[in-house]
Amino acid sequence: MLPWADASLPFILAASVVFIPGLLIGSAGGATGWHRWALAAPVTFTVAGVSAIAYEVVGIPFTAASFGAAAAALSVVTWLVARLLRRRFTADVAPSSQPARQRPARTMLFATAAGLIIPVVMISYRLLRGIGSPTAIAQLFDNVFHLNAVALIAASGKGSSLTLGNLTEASRGFYPAGFHDVVAVVMGLGVTDVSIALNVVSITMASLVWPISFMFLATRIFGSRAQVVIAAGLSAWLFAAFPYRLFSFGVLYPFMAGLTMLPVLIALVIEFFGRKAPRRAARPATTTCIVAAAPGIALTHPSVVVAALVLATPFVVSATARAVRPGPGEDRDRLSLILGGAYVAGTIISFAVIRPPLSTAPWDPTQSPREAAGAIVLMSPGTSLIGWVLIPLAAVGLVVAIRRPGRHGAILASAAIGSILYFASAAMWHPLVRDLLVGVWYRDTERVSALFAIACLPLIVLGTLTLIDVTSRLVLRAVPRATARTGLVAAVIIVGMVIVVIGQRGALAQAGSWLSQSFGQAGAQPLLTDNERALLDEVPDFVPQDEVVVGDAATGASLTPAFSDREALTPHIFGARSDEEELLIERWRRAGVDPQVCEVIDDLKAYWALDFGTDGVLLGNERPDPYGLQRLDDAPGIAEVARVGDAVLYEAVACR
């Protein structure tokens, strides 16, 4: 297996693609500090997703070069517009009255670096160890689509979310392709192995974008203080349900990538409805940030935007309530009241309308009501093991929030929403209520477990901050000569060490085991064995560039776009098929005895078939029956061309 050290350049390229376009555009627009860094990834995804749609409409290929051109053009336009607006709105303001930009204090810079390093190291270590190798693939159902989608976008230059569908002409339709577009750009920069490109981008999103996004949210809730960013960093890696589980179930790359950016939307909504005068004055700028970030997240996974709307609602309601009942010396803010009401109404409508068809949501409850309630209390959604460090942190945060509802009520309400959604998905059998509450997320407990984790994390941060504050006081009491800063540093170190040590136990260990199993390290390779992958590498030696390979997608035999640069008849397990495609799936083996089959083979140039056996990622009635691809070894007019172990490439010689 390829060692991770050999993937250093792909990681650098992935981080560059994810951050640099958004950083350039944000900086051109005047973004600074947390806004510049937190908005970088969402803005990059907006550029990728929107430009891929626009390029396909006008007939320009979506490539690394065209993506870079779009990012550069938007940077220039943003700079010109921002400069014009600054001149327009600051021309009549005396220079002495204009606020000067302040450089962050050295303490804050150090705290930010420390707070970021902790989750980057913890998350990336667990993912690198669980995945095993840069070339490893998740041996899971959805990965057939993800691998082929990225490869096809990179090869064809067509990455529009409006037409990607299930990767065939017959299935053209909407599928959020933002994540796949970004990975395709990385491939266009020289990372030719789709599995490496997919791994480095997904790990970058989970271990770097996610901590930055969550730390940004924490500063909007608790203020920009050193202990806040460190507490957020200490908390961001503790839940097994997110981000780790989404690598070992599905595999849910787009949903995972969208969730890494979800805190940015919540943070911007909190900023928009902030009661402080500077925040209200900055509403146009905050609106611009939302407009720049939301399309990229929506084109990565629309349900993430709905989740952001729902989880931000308690903060909006809290701000609106303060607008209705202003404090001493404050005026009633009627505009905030109107905007808050409009937000809640819009969220309800979005929650009711933006949801997938239930035919694509087959998941039933996975726990009894008692088990689901226990998982909520023990902070262990989707796993039987306990998150030992999360329980006391959540308990402390809960006590503080209950004692100070005016200050922390929104945090408590957000955690309550996450808990209700988890209980509905995991244990509620009433179909109408369950569909209403969690149908947006396919009624899937694993997806909702990730939402539960994100919804509860502000409560965890509150508990961490409280423990840091209490520990600091104890240090100052034990060492009277110590300064307040010394006490705070000591408290952060003590609390941080306890969290890091205890946090490794329980559910996170199970998350690592799930990762290893899903990426084939435990011996099982249901999607693609080593022999099958070796044969895919040999396919270009036999199959001409313009011809098509037939194969049972559930066994990995349709991964020729990803690993062989050859078209597959069925690049995904499910999806709309043309009549000709259906005929070959059912009757390809009859090429030597059925003239109609040869006619279709000639029309589609589908002269080749891969036989990877019958073991795959789907079993039983869920799996389409590729009868026409079975028992090819004794089919008349079919010849074996290449073999690696039990994996075989056949040619329909009768149709030549």
CORGIGI-V316420 format. One record per residue. N is the residue number from 1. PSI is psi in degrees with one decimal (none if undefined). Layout:
n->N psi->PSI
n->N psi->PSI
This chain:
n->1 psi->146.6
n->2 psi->129.8
n->3 psi->155.4
n->4 psi->-28.4
n->5 psi->-30.4
n->6 psi->-8.8
n->7 psi->15.5
n->8 psi->-47.0
n->9 psi->-45.8
n->10 psi->-37.4
n->11 psi->-42.1
n->12 psi->-43.1
n->13 psi->-42.0
n->14 psi->-48.0
n->15 psi->-37.4
n->16 psi->-45.1
n->17 psi->-40.8
n->18 psi->-37.6
n->19 psi->-42.9
n->20 psi->-47.0
n->21 psi->-45.4
n->22 psi->-37.7
n->23 psi->-42.9
n->24 psi->-46.3
n->25 psi->-43.3
n->26 psi->-43.7
n->27 psi->-38.7
n->28 psi->-32.0
n->29 psi->-1.7
n->30 psi->8.7
n->31 psi->140.2
n->32 psi->166.9
n->33 psi->-134.9
n->34 psi->-37.3
n->35 psi->-43.2
n->36 psi->-47.1
n->37 psi->-39.1
n->38 psi->-32.5
n->39 psi->-11.8
n->40 psi->-54.2
n->41 psi->-48.7
n->42 psi->-40.0
n->43 psi->-40.3
n->44 psi->-43.9
n->45 psi->-33.6
n->46 psi->-46.1
n->47 psi->-46.1
n->48 psi->-51.7
n->49 psi->-44.4
n->50 psi->-42.3
n->51 psi->-34.5
n->52 psi->-38.9
n->53 psi->-48.8
n->54 psi->-43.0
n->55 psi->-39.2
n->56 psi->-34.7
n->57 psi->-41.6
n->58 psi->-1.4
n->59 psi->22.1
n->60 psi->131.3
n->61 psi->142.0
n->62 psi->109.4
n->63 psi->176.5
n->64 psi->-38.4
n->65 psi->-45.9
n->66 psi->-34.0
n->67 psi->-45.3
n->68 psi->-38.3
n->69 psi->-40.7
n->70 psi->-43.4
n->71 psi->-42.0
n->72 psi->-43.7
n->73 psi->-42.3
n->74 psi->-34.2
n->75 psi->-44.4
n->76 psi->-46.8
n->77 psi->-43.3
n->78 psi->-42.3
n->79 psi->-43.6
n->80 psi->-44.8
n->81 psi->-43.8
n->82 psi->-40.3
n->83 psi->-42.0
n->84 psi->-43.9
n->85 psi->-39.1
n->86 psi->-41.2
n->87 psi->-40.5
n->88 psi->-41.3
n->89 psi->-6.8
n->90 psi->4.5
n->91 psi->-34.9
n->92 psi->10.5
n->93 psi->127.4
n->94 psi->142.0
n->95 psi->-35.7
n->96 psi->-21.5
n->97 psi->-6.7
n->98 psi->129.2
n->99 psi->132.0
n->100 psi->145.5
n->101 psi->131.5
n->102 psi->134.9
n->103 psi->140.6
n->104 psi->142.4
n->105 psi->152.3
n->106 psi->-36.7
n->107 psi->-41.5
n->108 psi->-38.9
n->109 psi->-43.3
n->110 psi->-42.2
n->111 psi->-40.1
n->112 psi->-43.8
n->113 psi->-45.4
n->114 psi->-43.1
n->115 psi->-29.5
n->116 psi->-38.7
n->117 psi->-38.9
n->118 psi->-58.1
n->119 psi->-31.9
n->120 psi->-46.8
n->121 psi->-47.1
n->122 psi->-46.0
n->123 psi->-47.2
n->124 psi->-37.7
n->125 psi->-46.1
n->126 psi->-37.6
n->127 psi->-43.5
n->128 psi->-41.8
n->129 psi->-40.7
n->130 psi->-39.1
n->131 psi->-39.7
n->132 psi->-42.4
n->133 psi->149.8
n->134 psi->-26.1
n->135 psi->-0.2
n->136 psi->149.5
n->137 psi->151.6
n->138 psi->123.3
n->139 psi->58.5
n->140 psi->160.2
n->141 psi->-55.9
n->142 psi->-16.5
n->143 psi->-19.7
n->144 psi->-46.6
n->145 psi->-49.2
n->146 psi->-44.5
n->147 psi->-46.8
n->148 psi->-36.7
n->149 psi->-47.6
n->150 psi->-46.2
n->151 psi->-41.3
n->152 psi->-38.4
n->153 psi->-45.2
n->154 psi->-36.5
n->155 psi->-37.0
n->156 psi->-21.3
n->157 psi->16.1
n->158 psi->106.4
n->159 psi->27.9
n->160 psi->130.2
n->161 psi->-19.5
n->162 psi->-17.4
n->163 psi->-5.2
n->164 psi->-43.2
n->165 psi->-132.5
n->166 psi->28.5
n->167 psi->7.5
n->168 psi->160.9
n->169 psi->-37.6
n->170 psi->-21.0
n->171 psi->18.0
n->172 psi->132.4
n->173 psi->-173.0
n->174 psi->132.0
n->175 psi->127.4
n->176 psi->110.9
n->177 psi->10.2
n->178 psi->-46.4
n->179 psi->-45.1
n->180 psi->-35.3
n->181 psi->-43.4
n->182 psi->-42.7
n->183 psi->-38.0
n->184 psi->-35.5
n->185 psi->-42.3
n->186 psi->-41.0
n->187 psi->-38.2
n->188 psi->-16.3
n->189 psi->5.3
n->190 psi->-3.7
n->191 psi->85.8
n->192 psi->-20.3
n->193 psi->115.5
n->194 psi->-33.0
n->195 psi->-38.4
n->196 psi->-46.3
n->197 psi->-43.4
n->198 psi->-41.4
n->199 psi->-45.8
n->200 psi->-36.2
n->201 psi->-44.2
n->202 psi->-39.2
n->203 psi->-38.4
n->204 psi->-42.7
n->205 psi->-44.3
n->206 psi->-39.2
n->207 psi->-14.6
n->208 psi->-52.3
n->209 psi->-44.0
n->210 psi->-50.5
n->211 psi->-40.1
n->212 psi->-44.1
n->213 psi->-45.5
n->214 psi->-36.3
n->215 psi->-36.6
n->216 psi->-45.8
n->217 psi->-43.8
n->218 psi->-38.6
n->219 psi->-27.1
n->220 psi->-30.3
n->221 psi->-45.9
n->222 psi->-6.4
n->223 psi->156.5
n->224 psi->79.9
n->225 psi->155.3
n->226 psi->-45.6
n->227 psi->-24.1
n->228 psi->-48.1
n->229 psi->-33.8
n->230 psi->-42.6
n->231 psi->-38.6
n->232 psi->-41.8
n->233 psi->-37.9
n->234 psi->-25.9
n->235 psi->-26.0
n->236 psi->-21.6
n->237 psi->7.3
n->238 psi->-24.2
n->239 psi->130.5
n->240 psi->-28.2
n->241 psi->-25.2
n->242 psi->132.1
n->243 psi->-7.4
n->244 psi->-45.8
n->245 psi->-30.4
n->246 psi->-12.0
n->247 psi->-19.2
n->248 psi->6.2
n->249 psi->128.1
n->250 psi->-87.5
n->251 psi->139.3
n->252 psi->61.1
n->253 psi->-50.9
n->254 psi->-42.0
n->255 psi->-42.9
n->256 psi->-47.1
n->257 psi->-40.8
n->258 psi->-41.9
n->259 psi->-29.4
n->260 psi->-23.9
n->261 psi->-6.7
n->262 psi->-43.5
n->263 psi->-25.9
n->264 psi->-44.1
n->265 psi->-44.2
n->266 psi->-43.3
n->267 psi->-41.5
n->268 psi->-36.4
n->269 psi->-42.5
n->270 psi->-42.0
n->271 psi->-43.7
n->272 psi->-40.7
n->273 psi->10.7
n->274 psi->143.5
n->275 psi->-18.6
n->276 psi->142.7
n->277 psi->-43.5
n->278 psi->-36.4
n->279 psi->-40.4
n->280 psi->-38.8
n->281 psi->-25.2
n->282 psi->9.9
n->283 psi->-41.6
n->284 psi->-41.1
n->285 psi->-40.3
n->286 psi->-39.2
n->287 psi->-41.8
n->288 psi->-41.6
n->289 psi->-42.2
n->290 psi->-43.6
n->291 psi->-34.3
n->292 psi->-32.9
n->293 psi->-38.5
n->294 psi->-42.3
n->295 psi->-39.4
n->296 psi->-40.7
n->297 psi->-40.5
n->298 psi->-37.4
n->299 psi->-4.8
n->300 psi->-46.9
n->301 psi->112.1
n->302 psi->-32.6
n->303 psi->-20.6
n->304 psi->-36.6
n->305 psi->-41.3
n->306 psi->-42.6
n->307 psi->-41.1
n->308 psi->-43.2
n->309 psi->-44.6
n->310 psi->-47.6
n->311 psi->-22.6
n->312 psi->-14.3
n->313 psi->-44.1
n->314 psi->-36.3
n->315 psi->-36.1
n->316 psi->-45.0
n->317 psi->-42.4
n->318 psi->-44.9
n->319 psi->-38.6
n->320 psi->-38.3
n->321 psi->-38.5
n->322 psi->-28.6
n->323 psi->-33.6
n->324 psi->-38.2
n->325 psi->79.1
n->326 psi->154.7
n->327 psi->179.7
n->328 psi->131.3
n->329 psi->1.4
n->330 psi->147.1
n->331 psi->153.5
n->332 psi->129.8
n->333 psi->90.3
n->334 psi->-36.5
n->335 psi->-43.1
n->336 psi->-36.2
n->337 psi->-44.6
n->338 psi->-46.5
n->339 psi->-39.3
n->340 psi->-43.3
n->341 psi->-41.1
n->342 psi->-38.5
n->343 psi->-47.7
n->344 psi->-41.9
n->345 psi->-43.0
n->346 psi->-37.2
n->347 psi->-42.3
n->348 psi->-43.3
n->349 psi->-45.7
n->350 psi->-42.4
n->351 psi->-33.9
n->352 psi->-27.8
n->353 psi->-44.6
n->354 psi->91.2
n->355 psi->148.7
n->356 psi->160.1
n->357 psi->140.4
n->358 psi->-15.8
n->359 psi->-20.3
n->360 psi->10.2
n->361 psi->76.3
n->362 psi->1.2
n->363 psi->132.1
n->364 psi->168.3
n->365 psi->147.3
n->366 psi->-7.6
n->367 psi->161.6
n->368 psi->162.3
n->369 psi->-38.8
n->370 psi->-41.7
n->371 psi->-41.3
n->372 psi->-42.3
n->373 psi->-39.2
n->374 psi->-39.4
n->375 psi->-36.0
n->376 psi->-47.7
n->377 psi->-38.9
n->378 psi->5.4
n->379 psi->43.2
n->380 psi->60.8
n->381 psi->134.9
n->382 psi->7.5
n->383 psi->152.3
n->384 psi->-9.9
n->385 psi->155.1
n->386 psi->138.6
n->387 psi->87.1
n->388 psi->-39.3
n->389 psi->-23.6
n->390 psi->-31.8
n->391 psi->-54.0
n->392 psi->-35.9
n->393 psi->-43.3
n->394 psi->-39.0
n->395 psi->-44.5
n->396 psi->-44.4
n->397 psi->-39.4
n->398 psi->-45.0
n->399 psi->-45.9
n->400 psi->-42.4
n->401 psi->-38.9
n->402 psi->-38.3
n->403 psi->-25.2
n->404 psi->66.1
n->405 psi->-31.6
n->406 psi->-30.5
n->407 psi->-36.6
n->408 psi->14.8
n->409 psi->-35.9
n->410 psi->-35.9
n->411 psi->-44.4
n->412 psi->-42.0
n->413 psi->-37.5
n->414 psi->-43.8
n->415 psi->-36.5
n->416 psi->-40.3
n->417 psi->-45.4
n->418 psi->-39.1
n->419 psi->-41.9
n->420 psi->-44.1
n->421 psi->-41.1
n->422 psi->-45.0
n->423 psi->-39.7
n->424 psi->-42.1
n->425 psi->-36.5
n->426 psi->-29.5
n->427 psi->-7.2
n->428 psi->121.8
n->429 psi->-12.7
n->430 psi->112.0
n->431 psi->-40.7
n->432 psi->-47.1
n->433 psi->-42.5
n->434 psi->-44.0
n->435 psi->-39.6
n->436 psi->-43.1
n->437 psi->-40.1
n->438 psi->12.9
n->439 psi->-26.6
n->440 psi->-34.1
n->441 psi->36.1
n->442 psi->17.2
n->443 psi->25.7
n->444 psi->120.3
n->445 psi->-35.0
n->446 psi->-43.6
n->447 psi->-44.9
n->448 psi->-27.8
n->449 psi->-40.9
n->450 psi->-40.7
n->451 psi->-39.8
n->452 psi->-44.4
n->453 psi->-47.0
n->454 psi->-39.3
n->455 psi->-32.4
n->456 psi->-14.6
n->457 psi->-38.8
n->458 psi->-34.7
n->459 psi->-38.4
n->460 psi->-42.2
n->461 psi->-41.2
n->462 psi->-43.3
n->463 psi->-40.5
n->464 psi->-44.2
n->465 psi->-39.9
n->466 psi->-42.9
n->467 psi->-37.8
n->468 psi->-43.5
n->469 psi->-44.9
n->470 psi->-44.0
n->471 psi->-39.2
n->472 psi->-42.5
n->473 psi->-40.1
n->474 psi->-38.2
n->475 psi->-44.2
n->476 psi->-33.3
n->477 psi->-36.6
n->478 psi->-30.4
n->479 psi->85.2
n->480 psi->-29.1
n->481 psi->-9.7
n->482 psi->143.3
n->483 psi->166.7
n->484 psi->-39.0
n->485 psi->-41.4
n->486 psi->-42.4
n->487 psi->-39.7
n->488 psi->-44.3
n->489 psi->-44.5
n->490 psi->-41.2
n->491 psi->-41.7
n->492 psi->-42.9
n->493 psi->-45.2
n->494 psi->-52.5
n->495 psi->-41.4
n->496 psi->-43.0
n->497 psi->-40.3
n->498 psi->-44.8
n->499 psi->-45.1
n->500 psi->-42.4
n->501 psi->-51.0
n->502 psi->-31.4
n->503 psi->-19.1
n->504 psi->-17.7
n->505 psi->168.4
n->506 psi->-123.7
n->507 psi->-34.3
n->508 psi->-34.9
n->509 psi->-40.2
n->510 psi->-36.6
n->511 psi->-40.1
n->512 psi->-39.1
n->513 psi->-41.7
n->514 psi->-41.9
n->515 psi->-48.6
n->516 psi->-42.0
n->517 psi->-43.8
n->518 psi->-28.0
n->519 psi->18.3
n->520 psi->11.4
n->521 psi->-15.9
n->522 psi->7.8
n->523 psi->-34.9
n->524 psi->132.0
n->525 psi->73.1
n->526 psi->-27.1
n->527 psi->-48.1
n->528 psi->113.4
n->529 psi->169.8
n->530 psi->-40.5
n->531 psi->-41.4
n->532 psi->-39.0
n->533 psi->-36.2
n->534 psi->-39.8
n->535 psi->-38.2
n->536 psi->-35.1
n->537 psi->-27.6
n->538 psi->-15.0
n->539 psi->-42.9
n->540 psi->-20.4
n->541 psi->-17.9
n->542 psi->-36.1
n->543 psi->122.3
n->544 psi->156.2
n->545 psi->-34.2
n->546 psi->11.1
n->547 psi->162.5
n->548 psi->144.9
n->549 psi->132.4
n->550 psi->143.8
n->551 psi->157.0
n->552 psi->109.6
n->553 psi->-30.7
n->554 psi->-17.8
n->555 psi->-0.4
n->556 psi->1.1
n->557 psi->-8.6
n->558 psi->14.9
n->559 psi->24.1
n->560 psi->-33.8
n->561 psi->-37.1
n->562 psi->-41.3
n->563 psi->-8.4
n->564 psi->-5.4
n->565 psi->40.2
n->566 psi->145.1
n->567 psi->140.8
n->568 psi->142.2
n->569 psi->-39.3
n->570 psi->84.7
n->571 psi->-5.4
n->572 psi->157.4
n->573 psi->-43.1
n->574 psi->172.1
n->575 psi->160.9
n->576 psi->136.8
n->577 psi->148.1
n->578 psi->165.5
n->579 psi->-38.1
n->580 psi->-40.9
n->581 psi->-43.1
n->582 psi->-39.1
n->583 psi->-42.6
n->584 psi->-36.7
n->585 psi->-35.9
n->586 psi->-24.5
n->587 psi->13.9
n->588 psi->-36.0
n->589 psi->-11.8
n->590 psi->17.7
n->591 psi->-33.5
n->592 psi->-11.1
n->593 psi->-10.1
n->594 psi->105.9
n->595 psi->-32.1
n->596 psi->-36.5
n->597 psi->-44.3
n->598 psi->-36.4
n->599 psi->-44.7
n->600 psi->-39.9
n->601 psi->-42.8
n->602 psi->-42.3
n->603 psi->-43.3
n->604 psi->-6.2
n->605 psi->35.5
n->606 psi->63.0
n->607 psi->-7.0
n->608 psi->150.3
n->609 psi->141.1
n->610 psi->131.0
n->611 psi->107.2
n->612 psi->29.4
n->613 psi->-159.7
n->614 psi->-10.5
n->615 psi->136.7
n->616 psi->-163.6
n->617 psi->-3.3
n->618 psi->143.3
n->619 psi->161.1
n->620 psi->-149.4
n->621 psi->-17.6
n->622 psi->-21.2
n->623 psi->129.0
n->624 psi->144.8
n->625 psi->103.7
n->626 psi->65.3
n->627 psi->-34.8
n->628 psi->-5.0
n->629 psi->14.0
n->630 psi->150.4
n->631 psi->48.2
n->632 psi->-18.7
n->633 psi->-25.5
n->634 psi->17.5
n->635 psi->132.6
n->636 psi->140.6
n->637 psi->5.3
n->638 psi->129.0
n->639 psi->138.6
n->640 psi->133.0
n->641 psi->-39.5
n->642 psi->151.3
n->643 psi->138.6
n->644 psi->105.7
n->645 psi->-127.9
n->646 psi->-3.4
n->647 psi->128.8
n->648 psi->140.7
n->649 psi->127.1
n->650 psi->156.9
n->651 psi->138.7
n->652 psi->80.6
n->653 psi->-22.4
n->654 psi->-19.4
n->655 psi->3.6
n->656 psi->none
